[in-house]
Amino acid sequence: MVVGVTLVKNVVPGFERSVFDTLKTMSRIRELYHVFGEYDFLVILEVDSLPVLSKTVDEIRAVEGVTTTHTVVGAELPDS
């Protein structure tokens, strides 16, 4: 399993609700938050592989109103 965090920035003014509603329908999104400050949305993704993560981020970028994203990939540290 791969967990990614995608930060959505610079949503076109007036598209916040439609972006939120569209993102809520995406099956690989585990959590979705509308946030305030530098970013507009925080999206937590849970997928099977890095290629699927990449595809999902591409789908987020294709949502009308989304202009910029930044994604961080998380990995578990092995037990010592």
C-alpha positions in Angstrom: 0.0 0.0 0.0 1.1 3.5 -0.8 -0.1 6.6 1.0 0.1 9.9 -0.6 -0.8 13.4 0.5 -1.8 15.8 -2.3 -2.1 19.5 -1.5 -4.3 21.3 -4.0 -3.4 25.0 -4.4 -4.8 28.0 -6.4 -8.3 26.6 -7.1 -10.0 28.9 -9.5 -12.2 31.3 -7.5 -15.8 30.0 -7.6 -14.8 26.4 -8.3 -14.1 25.4 -4.7 -17.5 23.6 -4.2 -17.4 21.7 -7.5 -13.8 20.7 -6.9 -14.6 19.4 -3.5 -17.7 17.5 -4.7 -15.7 15.9 -7.6 -12.9 14.9 -5.4 -15.3 13.3 -2.9 -16.4 10.9 -5.6 -12.9 9.5 -6.3 -12.6 6.0 -4.8 -8.9 6.2 -4.0 -9.2 9.3 -1.8 -9.2 8.2 1.8 -9.7 11.6 3.3 -10.5 15.1 2.0 -10.2 18.4 3.8 -10.9 22.0 2.7 -8.1 23.9 4.4 -7.3 27.6 4.8 -4.0 29.3 4.1 -1.6 28.5 1.3 -3.5 25.5 0.1 -7.2 24.9 -0.7 -7.5 21.2 -0.2 -5.6 18.4 1.6 -6.2 15.0 0.0 -5.0 11.8 1.5 -4.7 9.0 -1.0 -4.4 5.2 -0.4 -3.4 3.2 -3.4 -1.7 -0.1 -4.3 1.3 1.2 -6.1 3.2 4.3 -7.2 1.9 4.1 -10.8 -1.7 4.1 -9.4 -0.8 7.1 -7.2 0.6 8.9 -10.2 -2.6 8.2 -12.2 -4.8 9.4 -9.4 -2.9 12.6 -9.0 -3.2 13.1 -12.8 -7.0 12.7 -12.3 -7.0 15.3 -9.6 -5.1 17.7 -11.8 -7.7 17.2 -14.5 -10.6 18.4 -12.3 -12.0 21.6 -13.6 -10.8 24.5 -11.4 -7.6 22.7 -10.1 -4.5 24.6 -11.2 -1.7 23.4 -8.9 -0.9 20.3 -6.8 1.9 19.2 -4.7 2.2 15.5 -3.7 4.2 13.9 -0.9 4.5 10.1 -0.8 4.7 8.3 2.6 6.4 5.1 3.5 6.5 3.1 6.7 9.8 2.7 8.4 10.8 -0.9 9.1 11.0 -2.0 12.7 14.5 -1.9 14.1 
